[in-house]
């Protein structure tokens, strides 16, 4: 849920990158951090896990200008993908205004993607959110690799609600900014009136 600071005339929104381990969540945030104008980006905070090379979480504030007389700040987080960090994922997901679900498009990763997708559904239910109406963007990552699932297969298995989706190759920056732009627009549409 967006945080509204009336004294500062500021609204802070939270976007969480969610998905299985090594699917590209951290790669997305690193690309964004290096691409956005330095004056618009805060310091990236990283807590590394022992098991995975990705971040435990990132914090990346983005200034977006004014909406209804309030300045908008986005905080971008990524969750750890390993199964043993389920409670940490739940803690990071709390208060999210939008989720970007990053999918590893490789056919061999379908089962892990489905497990992560089902867990996201369960986490949102625990927070009394319905995934079919919650702001969500699907990012089909690693589209440059061999033996990937077709877009039709990905939609069937992981996007039955028809959430907006973007093909990406996060390591090359392809689709990264487009995914974020869609997430920001979805978030702005759901902002409460200050």
JOVEN-V211730 format. One record per residue. N is the residue number from 1. SS is DSSP state (alpha for helix, beta for strand, coil for the rest). PHI is phi in radians with two decimals (999 if undefined). PSI is psi in whole degrees, -180 to 180 (999 if undefined). Layout:
n={N	N}
ss={SS	SS}
phi={PHI	PHI}
psi={PSI	PSI}
This chain:
n={1	2	3	4	5	6	7	8	9	10	11	12	13	14	15	16	17	18	19	20	21	22	23	24	25	26	27	28	29	30	31	32	33	34	35	36	37	38	39	40	41	42	43	44	45	46	47	48	49	50	51	52	53	54	55	56	57	58	59	60	61	62	63	64	65	66	67	68	69	70	71	72	73	74	75	76	77	78	79	80	81	82	83	84	85	86	87	88	89	90	91	92	93	94	95	96	97	98	99	100	101	102	103	104	105	106	107	108	109	110	111	112	113	114	115	116	117	118	119	120	121	122	123	124	125	126	127	128	129	130	131	132	133	134	135	136	137	138	139	140	141	142	143	144	145	146	147	148	149	150	151	152	153	154	155	156	157	158	159	160	161	162	163	164	165	166	167	168	169	170	171	172	173	174	175	176	177	178	179	180	181	182	183	184	185	186	187	188	189	190	191	192	193	194}
ss={coil	coil	beta	beta	beta	coil	coil	coil	coil	beta	beta	beta	beta	beta	beta	beta	beta	beta	coil	coil	coil	coil	coil	coil	alpha	alpha	alpha	alpha	alpha	alpha	alpha	alpha	alpha	alpha	alpha	coil	coil	alpha	alpha	alpha	beta	coil	coil	coil	coil	coil	coil	beta	coil	coil	coil	coil	coil	coil	beta	coil	coil	coil	coil	beta	beta	beta	beta	beta	beta	beta	beta	coil	coil	beta	beta	beta	beta	beta	beta	beta	beta	beta	coil	coil	coil	coil	alpha	alpha	alpha	alpha	alpha	alpha	alpha	alpha	alpha	alpha	alpha	coil	coil	coil	coil	beta	beta	beta	beta	beta	beta	beta	coil	beta	alpha	alpha	alpha	alpha	alpha	alpha	alpha	alpha	alpha	alpha	alpha	alpha	alpha	alpha	alpha	alpha	alpha	alpha	alpha	alpha	coil	coil	coil	coil	coil	coil	coil	coil	coil	beta	beta	beta	beta	beta	beta	coil	coil	coil	coil	coil	coil	beta	coil	coil	alpha	alpha	alpha	alpha	alpha	alpha	alpha	alpha	coil	coil	coil	coil	coil	beta	beta	beta	beta	coil	beta	alpha	alpha	alpha	coil	beta	coil	alpha	alpha	alpha	alpha	alpha	alpha	alpha	alpha	alpha	alpha	alpha	alpha	alpha	alpha	coil	coil	coil	coil	coil}
phi={999	-1.05	-1.74	-1.90	-1.86	-1.15	-1.11	-1.62	0.90	-2.34	-2.05	-1.90	-1.96	-2.08	-2.00	-2.00	-1.55	-2.19	2.78	-1.11	-1.06	1.13	-1.53	2.14	-1.04	-1.15	-1.04	-0.98	-1.15	-1.09	-1.10	-1.06	-1.04	-1.47	-1.66	-1.23	-0.94	-0.94	-1.25	-1.72	-2.13	-1.48	-1.23	-1.47	-1.82	-2.33	-2.12	-1.42	-1.64	-1.36	-1.52	-2.05	-1.37	-1.42	-1.42	-1.26	-2.80	-2.02	-2.19	-2.45	-1.28	-2.14	-1.52	-2.18	1.68	-1.89	-2.32	0.95	1.44	-1.94	-1.37	-1.95	-2.18	-1.90	-1.91	-1.87	-2.14	-2.18	-1.77	-1.25	-1.56	-1.21	-0.99	-1.20	-1.75	-1.03	-1.15	-1.14	-1.04	-1.10	-1.10	-1.22	-1.20	-0.97	1.41	-1.20	-1.64	-2.79	-2.12	-1.83	-1.63	-1.63	-1.99	-1.40	-1.25	-1.11	-0.97	-1.19	-1.79	-1.00	-1.05	-1.13	-1.09	-1.13	-1.04	-1.15	-1.06	-1.10	-1.11	-1.02	-0.97	-1.12	-1.08	-1.13	-1.07	-1.05	-1.65	1.09	-2.02	-1.79	-1.08	-1.22	-2.06	-1.26	-1.04	-2.53	-2.19	-1.70	-2.02	-1.51	-1.63	1.13	-1.25	-1.58	-1.54	-1.30	0.94	-1.78	-1.26	-1.24	-1.07	-1.09	-1.11	-1.06	-1.07	-1.11	-1.37	-2.16	-2.45	-1.14	-1.44	1.28	-1.09	-0.97	-2.40	-2.40	-1.39	-2.58	-2.32	-1.02	-1.09	-1.79	1.44	-1.23	1.42	-1.20	-1.20	-1.06	-1.06	-1.09	-1.04	-1.11	-1.08	-1.10	-1.10	-1.07	-1.14	-1.09	-1.18	-1.80	-1.07	-1.27	-1.23	-1.18}
psi={134	142	126	121	100	-36	-40	-4	54	139	127	124	149	123	129	128	122	148	173	167	139	27	-16	9	-52	-38	-41	-52	-39	-43	-46	-46	-37	-17	-36	148	134	-35	-14	-2	133	180	137	127	134	131	110	146	162	-27	-39	148	-9	176	153	-47	157	149	121	90	137	129	137	5	-159	141	121	35	3	140	147	134	132	134	126	127	152	146	154	142	-18	150	-38	-10	27	-45	-36	-41	-41	-43	-42	-36	-27	133	5	140	-20	149	135	113	112	126	131	112	-6	136	-39	-12	5	-47	-45	-38	-43	-42	-44	-42	-47	-39	-42	-45	-48	-42	-43	-39	-41	-27	9	39	143	122	-28	-19	-10	139	118	138	133	129	114	96	166	38	-6	-5	158	161	55	157	148	162	-37	-44	-44	-45	-43	-48	-35	-3	54	-23	-10	35	154	143	153	134	143	160	86	-36	-25	0	-1	124	-6	-53	-37	-43	-47	-42	-43	-43	-42	-45	-42	-42	-44	-34	-24	6	137	156	127	999}
